[in-house]
């Protein structure tokens, strides 16, 4: 959903099962080394280039 929607982080977190945006931020940062916002920005840029 980070890559394909403009949904707010709170909604992405709830829908994805993280509960809160803070929880999602912690998990994404731990797993990927970036914030959800940075992840979204990176993949949007890649999609725009394709």
mmCIF entry with sequence, helices, sheets and N, C-alpha, C, O atoms, coordinates in Angstrom:
data_MODEL
# 
_entry.id   MODEL 
# 
_entity.id                         1 
_entity.type                       polymer 
_entity.pdbx_number_of_molecules   1 
# 
_entity_poly.entity_id                      1 
_entity_poly.type                           'polypeptide(L)' 
_entity_poly.nstd_linkage                   no 
_entity_poly.nstd_monomer                   no 
_entity_poly.pdbx_seq_one_letter_code       
;(UNK)(UNK)(UNK)(UNK)(UNK)(UNK)(UNK)(UNK)(UNK)(UNK)(UNK)(UNK)(UNK)(UNK)(UNK)(UNK)
(UNK)(UNK)(UNK)(UNK)(UNK)(UNK)(UNK)(UNK)(UNK)(UNK)(UNK)(UNK)(UNK)(UNK)(UNK)(UNK)
(UNK)(UNK)(UNK)(UNK)(UNK)(UNK)(UNK)(UNK)(UNK)(UNK)(UNK)(UNK)(UNK)(UNK)(UNK)(UNK)
(UNK)(UNK)
;
_entity_poly.pdbx_seq_one_letter_code_can   XXXXXXXXXXXXXXXXXXXXXXXXXXXXXXXXXXXXXXXXXXXXXXXXXX 
_entity_poly.pdbx_strand_id                 A 
# 
loop_
_entity_poly_seq.entity_id 
_entity_poly_seq.num 
_entity_poly_seq.mon_id 
_entity_poly_seq.hetero 
1 1  UNK n 
1 2  UNK n 
1 3  UNK n 
1 4  UNK n 
1 5  UNK n 
1 6  UNK n 
1 7  UNK n 
1 8  UNK n 
1 9  UNK n 
1 10 UNK n 
1 11 UNK n 
1 12 UNK n 
1 13 UNK n 
1 14 UNK n 
1 15 UNK n 
1 16 UNK n 
1 17 UNK n 
1 18 UNK n 
1 19 UNK n 
1 20 UNK n 
1 21 UNK n 
1 22 UNK n 
1 23 UNK n 
1 24 UNK n 
1 25 UNK n 
1 26 UNK n 
1 27 UNK n 
1 28 UNK n 
1 29 UNK n 
1 30 UNK n 
1 31 UNK n 
1 32 UNK n 
1 33 UNK n 
1 34 UNK n 
1 35 UNK n 
1 36 UNK n 
1 37 UNK n 
1 38 UNK n 
1 39 UNK n 
1 40 UNK n 
1 41 UNK n 
1 42 UNK n 
1 43 UNK n 
1 44 UNK n 
1 45 UNK n 
1 46 UNK n 
1 47 UNK n 
1 48 UNK n 
1 49 UNK n 
1 50 UNK n 
# 
_struct_asym.id          A 
_struct_asym.entity_id   1 
# 
loop_
_struct_conf.conf_type_id 
_struct_conf.id 
_struct_conf.pdbx_PDB_helix_id 
_struct_conf.beg_label_comp_id 
_struct_conf.beg_label_asym_id 
_struct_conf.beg_label_seq_id 
_struct_conf.pdbx_beg_PDB_ins_code 
_struct_conf.end_label_comp_id 
_struct_conf.end_label_asym_id 
_struct_conf.end_label_seq_id 
_struct_conf.pdbx_end_PDB_ins_code 
_struct_conf.beg_auth_comp_id 
_struct_conf.beg_auth_asym_id 
_struct_conf.beg_auth_seq_id 
_struct_conf.end_auth_comp_id 
_struct_conf.end_auth_asym_id 
_struct_conf.end_auth_seq_id 
_struct_conf.pdbx_PDB_helix_class 
_struct_conf.details 
_struct_conf.pdbx_PDB_helix_length 
HELX_P HELX_P1 AA1 UNK A 9  ? UNK A 16 ? UNK A 9  UNK A 16 1 ? 8  
HELX_P HELX_P2 AA2 UNK A 21 ? UNK A 32 ? UNK A 21 UNK A 32 1 ? 12 
HELX_P HELX_P3 AA3 UNK A 36 ? UNK A 49 ? UNK A 36 UNK A 49 1 ? 14 
# 
_struct_conf_type.id          HELX_P 
_struct_conf_type.criteria    ? 
_struct_conf_type.reference   ? 
# 
loop_
_atom_site.group_PDB 
_atom_site.id 
_atom_site.type_symbol 
_atom_site.label_atom_id 
_atom_site.label_alt_id 
_atom_site.label_comp_id 
_atom_site.label_asym_id 
_atom_site.label_entity_id 
_atom_site.label_seq_id 
_atom_site.pdbx_PDB_ins_code 
_atom_site.Cartn_x 
_atom_site.Cartn_y 
_atom_site.Cartn_z 
_atom_site.occupancy 
_atom_site.B_iso_or_equiv 
_atom_site.pdbx_formal_charge 
_atom_site.auth_seq_id 
_atom_site.auth_comp_id 
_atom_site.auth_asym_id 
_atom_site.auth_atom_id 
_atom_site.pdbx_PDB_model_num 
ATOM 1   N N  . UNK A 1 1  ? 0.819  -1.199 0.000   1.00 0.00 ? 1  UNK A N  1 
ATOM 2   C CA . UNK A 1 1  ? 0.000  0.000  0.000   1.00 0.00 ? 1  UNK A CA 1 
ATOM 3   C C  . UNK A 1 1  ? 0.861  1.260  0.000   1.00 0.00 ? 1  UNK A C  1 
ATOM 4   O O  . UNK A 1 1  ? 0.448  2.304  -0.505  1.00 0.00 ? 1  UNK A O  1 
ATOM 5   N N  . UNK A 1 2  ? 2.055  1.154  0.568   1.00 0.00 ? 2  UNK A N  1 
ATOM 6   C CA . UNK A 1 2  ? 2.949  2.306  0.523   1.00 0.00 ? 2  UNK A CA 1 
ATOM 7   C C  . UNK A 1 2  ? 3.341  2.645  -0.908  1.00 0.00 ? 2  UNK A C  1 
ATOM 8   O O  . UNK A 1 2  ? 3.502  3.813  -1.259  1.00 0.00 ? 2  UNK A O  1 
ATOM 9   N N  . UNK A 1 3  ? 3.491  1.622  -1.722  1.00 0.00 ? 3  UNK A N  1 
ATOM 10  C CA . UNK A 1 3  ? 3.917  1.826  -3.107  1.00 0.00 ? 3  UNK A CA 1 
ATOM 11  C C  . UNK A 1 3  ? 2.775  2.233  -4.027  1.00 0.00 ? 3  UNK A C  1 
ATOM 12  O O  . UNK A 1 3  ? 3.000  2.928  -5.018  1.00 0.00 ? 3  UNK A O  1 
ATOM 13  N N  . UNK A 1 4  ? 1.556  1.813  -3.714  1.00 0.00 ? 4  UNK A N  1 
ATOM 14  C CA . UNK A 1 4  ? 0.478  1.939  -4.691  1.00 0.00 ? 4  UNK A CA 1 
ATOM 15  C C  . UNK A 1 4  ? -0.665 2.861  -4.302  1.00 0.00 ? 4  UNK A C  1 
ATOM 16  O O  . UNK A 1 4  ? -1.572 3.084  -5.104  1.00 0.00 ? 4  UNK A O  1 
ATOM 17  N N  . UNK A 1 5  ? -0.644 3.406  -3.083  1.00 0.00 ? 5  UNK A N  1 
ATOM 18  C CA . UNK A 1 5  ? -1.739 4.285  -2.671  1.00 0.00 ? 5  UNK A CA 1 
ATOM 19  C C  . UNK A 1 5  ? -1.207 5.584  -2.095  1.00 0.00 ? 5  UNK A C  1 
ATOM 20  O O  . UNK A 1 5  ? -0.017 5.716  -1.806  1.00 0.00 ? 5  UNK A O  1 
ATOM 21  N N  . UNK A 1 6  ? -2.115 6.542  -1.933  1.00 0.00 ? 6  UNK A N  1 
ATOM 22  C CA . UNK A 1 6  ? -1.809 7.810  -1.261  1.00 0.00 ? 6  UNK A CA 1 
ATOM 23  C C  . UNK A 1 6  ? -2.424 7.841  0.136   1.00 0.00 ? 6  UNK A C  1 
ATOM 24  O O  . UNK A 1 6  ? -2.537 8.907  0.742   1.00 0.00 ? 6  UNK A O  1 
ATOM 25  N N  . UNK A 1 7  ? -2.819 6.686  0.644   1.00 0.00 ? 7  UNK A N  1 
ATOM 26  C CA . UNK A 1 7  ? -3.454 6.631  1.960   1.00 0.00 ? 7  UNK A CA 1 
ATOM 27  C C  . UNK A 1 7  ? -2.517 7.175  3.031   1.00 0.00 ? 7  UNK A C  1 
ATOM 28  O O  . UNK A 1 7  ? -1.301 7.007  2.939   1.00 0.00 ? 7  UNK A O  1 
ATOM 29  N N  . UNK A 1 8  ? -3.080 7.824  4.044   1.00 0.00 ? 8  UNK A N  1 
ATOM 30  C CA . UNK A 1 8  ? -2.255 8.305  5.155   1.00 0.00 ? 8  UNK A CA 1 
ATOM 31  C C  . UNK A 1 8  ? -1.586 7.125  5.882   1.00 0.00 ? 8  UNK A C  1 
ATOM 32  O O  . UNK A 1 8  ? -2.100 6.007  5.865   1.00 0.00 ? 8  UNK A O  1 
ATOM 33  N N  . UNK A 1 9  ? -0.462 7.382  6.505   1.00 0.00 ? 9  UNK A N  1 
ATOM 34  C CA . UNK A 1 9  ? 0.288  6.335  7.199   1.00 0.00 ? 9  UNK A CA 1 
ATOM 35  C C  . UNK A 1 9  ? -0.558 5.631  8.263   1.00 0.00 ? 9  UNK A C  1 
ATOM 36  O O  . UNK A 1 9  ? -0.449 4.416  8.430   1.00 0.00 ? 9  UNK A O  1 
ATOM 37  N N  . UNK A 1 10 ? -1.389 6.370  8.974   1.00 0.00 ? 10 UNK A N  1 
ATOM 38  C CA . UNK A 1 10 ? -2.243 5.753  10.000  1.00 0.00 ? 10 UNK A CA 1 
ATOM 39  C C  . UNK A 1 10 ? -3.155 4.696  9.384   1.00 0.00 ? 10 UNK A C  1 
ATOM 40  O O  . UNK A 1 10 ? -3.335 3.619  9.953   1.00 0.00 ? 10 UNK A O  1 
ATOM 41  N N  . UNK A 1 11 ? -3.715 4.997  8.247   1.00 0.00 ? 11 UNK A N  1 
ATOM 42  C CA . UNK A 1 11 ? -4.625 4.054  7.595   1.00 0.00 ? 11 UNK A CA 1 
ATOM 43  C C  . UNK A 1 11 ? -3.868 2.855  7.024   1.00 0.00 ? 11 UNK A C  1 
ATOM 44  O O  . UNK A 1 11 ? -4.342 1.722  7.115   1.00 0.00 ? 11 UNK A O  1 
ATOM 45  N N  . UNK A 1 12 ? -2.705 3.095  6.442   1.00 0.00 ? 12 UNK A N  1 
ATOM 46  C CA . UNK A 1 12 ? -1.884 1.996  5.936   1.00 0.00 ? 12 UNK A CA 1 
ATOM 47  C C  . UNK A 1 12 ? -1.504 1.071  7.097   1.00 0.00 ? 12 UNK A C  1 
ATOM 48  O O  . UNK A 1 12 ? -1.576 -0.151 6.969   1.00 0.00 ? 12 UNK A O  1 
ATOM 49  N N  . UNK A 1 13 ? -1.107 1.648  8.208   1.00 0.00 ? 13 UNK A N  1 
ATOM 50  C CA . UNK A 1 13 ? -0.713 0.859  9.373   1.00 0.00 ? 13 UNK A CA 1 
ATOM 51  C C  . UNK A 1 13 ? -1.864 -0.005 9.876   1.00 0.00 ? 13 UNK A C  1 
ATOM 52  O O  . UNK A 1 13 ? -1.689 -1.200 10.109  1.00 0.00 ? 13 UNK A O  1 
ATOM 53  N N  . UNK A 1 14 ? -3.035 0.593  10.044  1.00 0.00 ? 14 UNK A N  1 
ATOM 54  C CA . UNK A 1 14 ? -4.198 -0.171 10.538  1.00 0.00 ? 14 UNK A CA 1 
ATOM 55  C C  . UNK A 1 14 ? -4.569 -1.284 9.575   1.00 0.00 ? 14 UNK A C  1 
ATOM 56  O O  . UNK A 1 14 ? -4.777 -2.425 9.987   1.00 0.00 ? 14 UNK A O  1 
ATOM 57  N N  . UNK A 1 15 ? -4.652 -0.958 8.301   1.00 0.00 ? 15 UNK A N  1 
ATOM 58  C CA . UNK A 1 15 ? -5.060 -1.928 7.288   1.00 0.00 ? 15 UNK A CA 1 
ATOM 59  C C  . UNK A 1 15 ? -4.038 -3.054 7.152   1.00 0.00 ? 15 UNK A C  1 
ATOM 60  O O  . UNK A 1 15 ? -4.401 -4.191 6.852   1.00 0.00 ? 15 UNK A O  1 
ATOM 61  N N  . UNK A 1 16 ? -2.780 -2.745 7.369   1.00 0.00 ? 16 UNK A N  1 
ATOM 62  C CA . UNK A 1 16 ? -1.712 -3.734 7.238   1.00 0.00 ? 16 UNK A CA 1 
ATOM 63  C C  . UNK A 1 16 ? -1.511 -4.577 8.493   1.00 0.00 ? 16 UNK A C  1 
ATOM 64  O O  . UNK A 1 16 ? -0.716 -5.517 8.494   1.00 0.00 ? 16 UNK A O  1 
ATOM 65  N N  . UNK A 1 17 ? -2.223 -4.243 9.546   1.00 0.00 ? 17 UNK A N  1 
ATOM 66  C CA . UNK A 1 17 ? -2.129 -5.031 10.762  1.00 0.00 ? 17 UNK A CA 1 
ATOM 67  C C  . UNK A 1 17 ? -1.125 -4.538 11.781  1.00 0.00 ? 17 UNK A C  1 
ATOM 68  O O  . UNK A 1 17 ? -0.875 -5.222 12.774  1.00 0.00 ? 17 UNK A O  1 
ATOM 69  N N  . UNK A 1 18 ? -0.542 -3.370 11.564  1.00 0.00 ? 18 UNK A N  1 
ATOM 70  C CA . UNK A 1 18 ? 0.412  -2.826 12.526  1.00 0.00 ? 18 UNK A CA 1 
ATOM 71  C C  . UNK A 1 18 ? -0.269 -2.117 13.682  1.00 0.00 ? 18 UNK A C  1 
ATOM 72  O O  . UNK A 1 18 ? 0.336  -1.927 14.738  1.00 0.00 ? 18 UNK A O  1 
ATOM 73  N N  . UNK A 1 19 ? -1.510 -1.727 13.496  1.00 0.00 ? 19 UNK A N  1 
ATOM 74  C CA . UNK A 1 19 ? -2.233 -1.045 14.566  1.00 0.00 ? 19 UNK A CA 1 
ATOM 75  C C  . UNK A 1 19 ? -2.049 0.453  14.518  1.00 0.00 ? 19 UNK A C  1 
ATOM 76  O O  . UNK A 1 19 ? -3.011 1.195  14.319  1.00 0.00 ? 19 UNK A O  1 
ATOM 77  N N  . UNK A 1 20 ? -0.811 0.910  14.699  1.00 0.00 ? 20 UNK A N  1 
ATOM 78  C CA . UNK A 1 20 ? -0.535 2.346  14.710  1.00 0.00 ? 20 UNK A CA 1 
ATOM 79  C C  . UNK A 1 20 ? 0.586  2.676  13.733  1.00 0.00 ? 20 UNK A C  1 
ATOM 80  O O  . UNK A 1 20 ? 1.386  1.817  13.360  1.00 0.00 ? 20 UNK A O  1 
ATOM 81  N N  . UNK A 1 21 ? 0.622  3.932  13.334  1.00 0.00 ? 21 UNK A N  1 
ATOM 82  C CA . UNK A 1 21 ? 1.693  4.382  12.439  1.00 0.00 ? 21 UNK A CA 1 
ATOM 83  C C  . UNK A 1 21 ? 3.045  4.260  13.130  1.00 0.00 ? 21 UNK A C  1 
ATOM 84  O O  . UNK A 1 21 ? 4.039  3.923  12.486  1.00 0.00 ? 21 UNK A O  1 
ATOM 85  N N  . UNK A 1 22 ? 3.092  4.527  14.422  1.00 0.00 ? 22 UNK A N  1 
ATOM 86  C CA . UNK A 1 22 ? 4.343  4.413  15.171  1.00 0.00 ? 22 UNK A CA 1 
ATOM 87  C C  . UNK A 1 22 ? 4.864  2.977  15.134  1.00 0.00 ? 22 UNK A C  1 
ATOM 88  O O  . UNK A 1 22 ? 6.055  2.754  14.919  1.00 0.00 ? 22 UNK A O  1 
ATOM 89  N N  . UNK A 1 23 ? 3.990  2.020  15.339  1.00 0.00 ? 23 UNK A N  1 
ATOM 90  C CA . UNK A 1 23 ? 4.391  0.615  15.285  1.00 0.00 ? 23 UNK A CA 1 
ATOM 91  C C  . UNK A 1 23 ? 4.898  0.257  13.893  1.00 0.00 ? 23 UNK A C  1 
ATOM 92  O O  . UNK A 1 23 ? 5.914  -0.425 13.758  1.00 0.00 ? 23 UNK A O  1 
ATOM 93  N N  . UNK A 1 24 ? 4.200  0.711  12.866  1.00 0.00 ? 24 UNK A N  1 
ATOM 94  C CA . UNK A 1 24 ? 4.629  0.432  11.502  1.00 0.00 ? 24 UNK A CA 1 
ATOM 95  C C  . UNK A 1 24 ? 5.994  1.055  11.230  1.00 0.00 ? 24 UNK A C  1 
ATOM 96  O O  . UNK A 1 24 ? 6.855  0.421  10.620  1.00 0.00 ? 24 UNK A O  1 
ATOM 97  N N  . UNK A 1 25 ? 6.198  2.298  11.680  1.00 0.00 ? 25 UNK A N  1 
ATOM 98  C CA . UNK A 1 25 ? 7.492  2.952  11.481  1.00 0.00 ? 25 UNK A CA 1 
ATOM 99  C C  . UNK A 1 25 ? 8.619  2.138  12.107  1.00 0.00 ? 25 UNK A C  1 
ATOM 100 O O  . UNK A 1 25 ? 9.670  1.950  11.493  1.00 0.00 ? 25 UNK A O  1 
ATOM 101 N N  . UNK A 1 26 ? 8.403  1.662  13.313  1.00 0.00 ? 26 UNK A N  1 
ATOM 102 C CA . UNK A 1 26 ? 9.431  0.878  13.998  1.00 0.00 ? 26 UNK A CA 1 
ATOM 103 C C  . UNK A 1 26 ? 9.747  -0.410 13.247  1.00 0.00 ? 26 UNK A C  1 
ATOM 104 O O  . UNK A 1 26 ? 10.915 -0.754 13.061  1.00 0.00 ? 26 UNK A O  1 
ATOM 105 N N  . UNK A 1 27 ? 8.720  -1.113 12.821  1.00 0.00 ? 27 UNK A N  1 
ATOM 106 C CA . UNK A 1 27 ? 8.919  -2.381 12.116  1.00 0.00 ? 27 UNK A CA 1 
ATOM 107 C C  . UNK A 1 27 ? 9.572  -2.184 10.750  1.00 0.00 ? 27 UNK A C  1 
ATOM 108 O O  . UNK A 1 27 ? 10.487 -2.923 10.386  1.00 0.00 ? 27 UNK A O  1 
ATOM 109 N N  . UNK A 1 28 ? 9.109  -1.201 10.002  1.00 0.00 ? 28 UNK A N  1 
ATOM 110 C CA . UNK A 1 28 ? 9.670  -0.961 8.675   1.00 0.00 ? 28 UNK A CA 1 
ATOM 111 C C  . UNK A 1 28 ? 11.119 -0.501 8.795   1.00 0.00 ? 28 UNK A C  1 
ATOM 112 O O  . UNK A 1 28 ? 11.982 -0.948 8.039   1.00 0.00 ? 28 UNK A O  1 
ATOM 113 N N  . UNK A 1 29 ? 11.379 0.377  9.731   1.00 0.00 ? 29 UNK A N  1 
ATOM 114 C CA . UNK A 1 29 ? 12.755 0.864  9.905   1.00 0.00 ? 29 UNK A CA 1 
ATOM 115 C C  . UNK A 1 29 ? 13.688 -0.273 10.319  1.00 0.00 ? 29 UNK A C  1 
ATOM 116 O O  . UNK A 1 29 ? 14.817 -0.360 9.838   1.00 0.00 ? 29 UNK A O  1 
ATOM 117 N N  . UNK A 1 30 ? 13.215 -1.139 11.208  1.00 0.00 ? 30 UNK A N  1 
ATOM 118 C CA . UNK A 1 30 ? 14.030 -2.267 11.658  1.00 0.00 ? 30 UNK A CA 1 
ATOM 119 C C  . UNK A 1 30 ? 14.277 -3.255 10.510  1.00 0.00 ? 30 UNK A C  1 
ATOM 120 O O  . UNK A 1 30 ? 15.390 -3.757 10.349  1.00 0.00 ? 30 UNK A O  1 
ATOM 121 N N  . UNK A 1 31 ? 13.249 -3.527 9.725   1.00 0.00 ? 31 UNK A N  1 
ATOM 122 C CA . UNK A 1 31 ? 13.355 -4.522 8.656   1.00 0.00 ? 31 UNK A CA 1 
ATOM 123 C C  . UNK A 1 31 ? 14.085 -3.994 7.425   1.00 0.00 ? 31 UNK A C  1 
ATOM 124 O O  . UNK A 1 31 ? 14.855 -4.723 6.800   1.00 0.00 ? 31 UNK A O  1 
ATOM 125 N N  . UNK A 1 32 ? 13.847 -2.723 7.070   1.00 0.00 ? 32 UNK A N  1 
ATOM 126 C CA . UNK A 1 32 ? 14.353 -2.194 5.805   1.00 0.00 ? 32 UNK A CA 1 
ATOM 127 C C  . UNK A 1 32 ? 15.395 -1.089 5.962   1.00 0.00 ? 32 UNK A C  1 
ATOM 128 O O  . UNK A 1 32 ? 16.088 -0.743 5.005   1.00 0.00 ? 32 UNK A O  1 
ATOM 129 N N  . UNK A 1 33 ? 15.502 -0.542 7.160   1.00 0.00 ? 33 UNK A N  1 
ATOM 130 C CA . UNK A 1 33 ? 16.480 0.509  7.396   1.00 0.00 ? 33 UNK A CA 1 
ATOM 131 C C  . UNK A 1 33 ? 16.056 1.887  6.947   1.00 0.00 ? 33 UNK A C  1 
ATOM 132 O O  . UNK A 1 33 ? 16.871 2.809  6.930   1.00 0.00 ? 33 UNK A O  1 
ATOM 133 N N  . UNK A 1 34 ? 14.783 2.046  6.579   1.00 0.00 ? 34 UNK A N  1 
ATOM 134 C CA . UNK A 1 34 ? 14.244 3.349  6.165   1.00 0.00 ? 34 UNK A CA 1 
ATOM 135 C C  . UNK A 1 34 ? 12.863 3.525  6.772   1.00 0.00 ? 34 UNK A C  1 
ATOM 136 O O  . UNK A 1 34 ? 12.233 2.559  7.204   1.00 0.00 ? 34 UNK A O  1 
ATOM 137 N N  . UNK A 1 35 ? 12.402 4.759  6.801   1.00 0.00 ? 35 UNK A N  1 
ATOM 138 C CA . UNK A 1 35 ? 11.052 5.022  7.282   1.00 0.00 ? 35 UNK A CA 1 
ATOM 139 C C  . UNK A 1 35 ? 10.040 4.673  6.195   1.00 0.00 ? 35 UNK A C  1 
ATOM 140 O O  . UNK A 1 35 ? 10.403 4.600  5.021   1.00 0.00 ? 35 UNK A O  1 
ATOM 141 N N  . UNK A 1 36 ? 8.782  4.458  6.562   1.00 0.00 ? 36 UNK A N  1 
ATOM 142 C CA . UNK A 1 36 ? 7.760  4.210  5.543   1.00 0.00 ? 36 UNK A CA 1 
ATOM 143 C C  . UNK A 1 36 ? 7.662  5.344  4.524   1.00 0.00 ? 36 UNK A C  1 
ATOM 144 O O  . UNK A 1 36 ? 7.428  5.091  3.342   1.00 0.00 ? 36 UNK A O  1 
ATOM 145 N N  . UNK A 1 37 ? 7.835  6.570  4.962   1.00 0.00 ? 37 UNK A N  1 
ATOM 146 C CA . UNK A 1 37 ? 7.769  7.704  4.050   1.00 0.00 ? 37 UNK A CA 1 
ATOM 147 C C  . UNK A 1 37 ? 8.906  7.652  3.036   1.00 0.00 ? 37 UNK A C  1 
ATOM 148 O O  . UNK A 1 37 ? 8.689  7.902  1.851   1.00 0.00 ? 37 UNK A O  1 
ATOM 149 N N  . UNK A 1 38 ? 10.113 7.331  3.489   1.00 0.00 ? 38 UNK A N  1 
ATOM 150 C CA . UNK A 1 38 ? 11.257 7.212  2.580   1.00 0.00 ? 38 UNK A CA 1 
ATOM 151 C C  . UNK A 1 38 ? 11.051 6.051  1.616   1.00 0.00 ? 38 UNK A C  1 
ATOM 152 O O  . UNK A 1 38 ? 11.376 6.156  0.433   1.00 0.00 ? 38 UNK A O  1 
ATOM 153 N N  . UNK A 1 39 ? 10.517 4.956  2.116   1.00 0.00 ? 39 UNK A N  1 
ATOM 154 C CA . UNK A 1 39 ? 10.227 3.796  1.270   1.00 0.00 ? 39 UNK A CA 1 
ATOM 155 C C  . UNK A 1 39 ? 9.238  4.176  0.185   1.00 0.00 ? 39 UNK A C  1 
ATOM 156 O O  . UNK A 1 39 ? 9.437  3.854  -0.986  1.00 0.00 ? 39 UNK A O  1 
ATOM 157 N N  . UNK A 1 40 ? 8.175  4.860  0.575   1.00 0.00 ? 40 UNK A N  1 
ATOM 158 C CA . UNK A 1 40 ? 7.144  5.291  -0.389  1.00 0.00 ? 40 UNK A CA 1 
ATOM 159 C C  . UNK A 1 40 ? 7.746  6.220  -1.430  1.00 0.00 ? 40 UNK A C  1 
ATOM 160 O O  . UNK A 1 40 ? 7.493  6.058  -2.624  1.00 0.00 ? 40 UNK A O  1 
ATOM 161 N N  . UNK A 1 41 ? 8.523  7.174  -1.002  1.00 0.00 ? 41 UNK A N  1 
ATOM 162 C CA . UNK A 1 41 ? 9.143  8.141  -1.909  1.00 0.00 ? 41 UNK A CA 1 
ATOM 163 C C  . UNK A 1 41 ? 10.070 7.436  -2.910  1.00 0.00 ? 41 UNK A C  1 
ATOM 164 O O  . UNK A 1 41 ? 10.063 7.767  -4.095  1.00 0.00 ? 41 UNK A O  1 
ATOM 165 N N  . UNK A 1 42 ? 10.847 6.487  -2.449  1.00 0.00 ? 42 UNK A N  1 
ATOM 166 C CA . UNK A 1 42 ? 11.773 5.753  -3.318  1.00 0.00 ? 42 UNK A CA 1 
ATOM 167 C C  . UNK A 1 42 ? 11.028 4.972  -4.383  1.00 0.00 ? 42 UNK A C  1 
ATOM 168 O O  . UNK A 1 42 ? 11.379 5.043  -5.561  1.00 0.00 ? 42 UNK A O  1 
ATOM 169 N N  . UNK A 1 43 ? 10.007 4.230  -3.986  1.00 0.00 ? 43 UNK A N  1 
ATOM 170 C CA . UNK A 1 43 ? 9.306  3.403  -4.954  1.00 0.00 ? 43 UNK A CA 1 
ATOM 171 C C  . UNK A 1 43 ? 8.397  4.204  -5.869  1.00 0.00 ? 43 UNK A C  1 
ATOM 172 O O  . UNK A 1 43 ? 8.126  3.774  -6.990  1.00 0.00 ? 43 UNK A O  1 
ATOM 173 N N  . UNK A 1 44 ? 7.930  5.332  -5.431  1.00 0.00 ? 44 UNK A N  1 
ATOM 174 C CA . UNK A 1 44 ? 7.173  6.216  -6.330  1.00 0.00 ? 44 UNK A CA 1 
ATOM 175 C C  . UNK A 1 44 ? 8.094  6.760  -7.403  1.00 0.00 ? 44 UNK A C  1 
ATOM 176 O O  . UNK A 1 44 ? 7.711  6.844  -8.570  1.00 0.00 ? 44 UNK A O  1 
ATOM 177 N N  . UNK A 1 45 ? 9.307  7.129  -7.018  1.00 0.00 ? 45 UNK A N  1 
ATOM 178 C CA . UNK A 1 45 ? 10.271 7.658  -7.990  1.00 0.00 ? 45 UNK A CA 1 
ATOM 179 C C  . UNK A 1 45 ? 10.641 6.584  -9.006  1.00 0.00 ? 45 UNK A C  1 
ATOM 180 O O  . UNK A 1 45 ? 10.756 6.874  -10.197 1.00 0.00 ? 45 UNK A O  1 
ATOM 181 N N  . UNK A 1 46 ? 10.828 5.348  -8.552  1.00 0.00 ? 46 UNK A N  1 
ATOM 182 C CA . UNK A 1 46 ? 11.154 4.259  -9.459  1.00 0.00 ? 46 UNK A CA 1 
ATOM 183 C C  . UNK A 1 46 ? 10.004 3.978  -10.420 1.00 0.00 ? 46 UNK A C  1 
ATOM 184 O O  . UNK A 1 46 ? 10.234 3.726  -11.603 1.00 0.00 ? 46 UNK A O  1 
ATOM 185 N N  . UNK A 1 47 ? 8.776  4.017  -9.926  1.00 0.00 ? 47 UNK A N  1 
ATOM 186 C CA . UNK A 1 47 ? 7.609  3.768  -10.768 1.00 0.00 ? 47 UNK A CA 1 
ATOM 187 C C  . UNK A 1 47 ? 7.446  4.879  -11.802 1.00 0.00 ? 47 UNK A C  1 
ATOM 188 O O  . UNK A 1 47 ? 7.055  4.621  -12.940 1.00 0.00 ? 47 UNK A O  1 
ATOM 189 N N  . UNK A 1 48 ? 7.746  6.109  -11.405 1.00 0.00 ? 48 UNK A N  1 
ATOM 190 C CA . UNK A 1 48 ? 7.621  7.230  -12.335 1.00 0.00 ? 48 UNK A CA 1 
ATOM 191 C C  . UNK A 1 48 ? 8.664  7.140  -13.444 1.00 0.00 ? 48 UNK A C  1 
ATOM 192 O O  . UNK A 1 48 ? 8.425  7.582  -14.568 1.00 0.00 ? 48 UNK A O  1 
ATOM 193 N N  . UNK A 1 49 ? 9.823  6.566  -13.121 1.00 0.00 ? 49 UNK A N  1 
ATOM 194 C CA . UNK A 1 49 ? 10.884 6.419  -14.118 1.00 0.00 ? 49 UNK A CA 1 
ATOM 195 C C  . UNK A 1 49 ? 10.598 5.294  -15.103 1.00 0.00 ? 49 UNK A C  1 
ATOM 196 O O  . UNK A 1 49 ? 11.123 5.287  -16.216 1.00 0.00 ? 49 UNK A O  1 
ATOM 197 N N  . UNK A 1 50 ? 9.768  4.346  -14.693 1.00 0.00 ? 50 UNK A N  1 
ATOM 198 C CA . UNK A 1 50 ? 9.510  3.160  -15.544 1.00 0.00 ? 50 UNK A CA 1 
ATOM 199 C C  . UNK A 1 50 ? 8.612  3.449  -16.716 1.00 0.00 ? 50 UNK A C  1 
ATOM 200 O O  . UNK A 1 50 ? 8.317  2.550  -17.504 1.00 0.00 ? 50 UNK A O  1 
# 
